């Protein structure tokens, strides 16, 4: 039964496309010309138009979905990259603090040795320079941590927004699908 319905549909669609435009224009303007046959053709034309609109809508949604999924993938990669960079920066800060503790202990020991006359002033000065450089490096890493954290929060917000938009598109596609199914079952 479905085969005959499809055959009738496509046969009618082919007939509509093959009939010269002039005769269609004349029959469309003639009042009550042809009766039930013209009514059936108009109904089929209406359904063909609705199918075309539905296919266009599906194509647009599919394209939008593909674009959003690709953007989502790229955004996730950006979030992952920034997360790794943030973790790396935090590890460097932790390592720098540990090195500062060690450098501070060596400076204290050098100062004690200098007070006893066993170490030179240049050794103590070198430890002070190293410790100051470590503090500057830690401060620089701290600023970088803040910068990466800010970027990461912004990228996560973008990722969340893309997820919401993709969810909205999915819901729109489901509603459209249910609406089309409802229209199809009502007409049958």
C-alpha positions in Angstrom: 0.0 0.0 0.0 2.9 2.4 0.8 4.4 1.7 -2.6 1.3 2.7 -4.4 1.0 5.8 -2.4 4.6 6.8 -3.0 4.1 6.0 -6.7 1.0 8.1 -6.9 2.8 10.9 -5.0 5.9 10.9 -7.2 3.8 10.5 -10.3 1.7 13.5 -9.4 4.8 15.5 -8.6 6.3 14.6 -11.9 3.1 15.5 -13.7 3.1 18.9 -12.0 6.7 19.6 -12.9 6.2 18.5 -16.5 2.9 20.5 -17.2 3.8 23.7 -18.9 3.8 26.8 -16.7 1.3 28.6 -19.0 -1.4 26.0 -18.5 -0.8 25.9 -14.8 -1.1 29.7 -14.6 -4.4 29.6 -16.6 -5.9 26.9 -14.5 -4.9 28.6 -11.3 -6.7 31.8 -12.4 -9.8 30.1 -13.8 -12.6 29.9 -11.1 -13.8 26.3 -10.3 -12.1 24.8 -13.3 -11.7 21.0 -13.2 -13.3 20.3 -9.8 -11.9 17.5 -7.6 -8.9 16.7 -9.8 -7.6 20.3 -9.6 -8.3 20.3 -5.8 -6.2 17.1 -5.5 -3.4 18.7 -7.5 -3.5 21.8 -5.4 -3.3 19.7 -2.2 -0.4 17.8 -3.6 1.4 21.0 -4.6 0.8 22.2 -1.0 2.4 19.0 0.3 5.3 19.3 -2.0 5.9 22.9 -0.9 5.7 21.8 2.8 8.1 18.9 2.1 10.5 21.3 0.4 10.3 23.7 3.4 10.8 20.8 5.8 13.8 19.6 3.9 15.3 23.1 3.8 14.8 23.4 7.5 16.4 20.0 8.1 19.3 20.9 5.9 19.8 24.2 7.7 19.6 22.6 11.1 22.0 19.8 10.1 24.5 22.4 8.9 24.1 24.5 12.0 24.6 21.4 14.1 27.8 20.5 12.3 29.2 24.0 12.7 28.3 24.0 16.4 29.8 20.6 17.1 33.0 21.7 15.4 33.1 24.9 17.4 32.4 22.9 20.5 35.3 20.6 19.8 37.6 23.5 19.2 36.4 25.3 22.3 37.0 22.1 24.4 40.5 21.9 23.0 41.1 25.5 24.0 39.8 24.8 27.5 42.0 21.7 27.8 45.1 23.6 26.6 44.5 26.5 29.1 43.9 24.0 31.9 47.2 22.3 31.2 48.9 25.6 31.0 47.4 26.7 34.4 48.4 23.4 36.0 52.0 23.8 34.6 52.2 27.4 35.9 51.0 26.3 39.3 53.5 23.5 39.4 56.3 26.0 38.5 55.1 28.3 41.3 55.2 25.4 43.7 58.7 24.4 42.6 59.9 28.0 42.8 58.6 28.3 46.4 60.4 25.1 47.3 63.6 26.4 45.7 63.2 29.7 47.6 63.1 27.8 50.9 66.3 26.0 49.9 67.9 29.2 48.8 66.9 31.0 51.9 68.4 28.3 54.1 71.6 28.5 52.1 71.6 32.3 52.5 71.1 32.0 56.2 73.9 29.5 56.4 76.2 31.7 54.3 75.5 34.7 56.6 76.3 32.6 59.7 79.5 31.5 58.0 80.3 35.1 57.0 79.8 36.2 60.6 82.2 33.6 61.7 84.6 34.7 59.0 84.5 31.4 57.2 82.6 32.7 54.0 83.1 35.7 51.8 80.7 38.6 51.3 80.4 37.8 47.6 78.9 34.3 48.4 76.3 35.9 50.6 75.6 38.6 47.9 75.3 35.9 45.3 72.7 34.0 47.4 70.8 37.2 47.9 70.7 37.9 44.2 69.6 34.3 43.5 66.8 34.6 46.1 65.7 38.0 44.7 65.6 36.6 41.2 63.5 33.7 42.4 61.1 36.1 44.0 60.8 38.1 40.8 60.2 34.8 38.9 57.6 33.7 41.4 55.8 37.1 41.0 55.9 36.8 37.2 54.5 33.2 37.5 51.8 34.5 39.8 50.7 37.1 37.3 50.7 34.5 34.6 48.5 32.3 36.8 46.0 35.1 37.2 46.0 35.8 33.4 45.6 32.1 32.5 42.9 31.6 35.1 40.9 34.6 33.7 41.3 33.3 30.2 40.2 29.8 31.3 37.1 31.1 33.0 36.2 33.0 29.8 36.7 30.0 27.6 34.7 27.8 30.0 31.9 30.3 29.8 32.1 30.2 26.0 32.0 26.4 26.2 29.0 26.4 28.4 27.3 28.8 26.0 28.0 26.6 23.1 26.7 23.6 24.9 23.5 25.5 25.7 23.1 26.6 22.1 23.7 23.0 20.9 21.1 21.7 23.4 18.6 24.4 22.1 19.2 23.3 18.5 18.6 19.7 19.5 15.4 20.6 21.2 14.3 22.7 18.2 15.1 19.7 15.9 13.1 17.4 18.2 10.1 19.8 18.2 10.3 20.1 14.4 10.4 16.4 14.0 7.5 15.9 16.4 5.5 18.6 14.6 6.2 17.1 11.2 5.2 13.6 12.5 2.0 15.1 13.9 1.1 16.8 10.6 1.9 13.6 8.7 -0.3 11.5 10.9 -3.2 14.0 10.8 -3.2 14.1 7.0 -3.3 10.3 6.6 
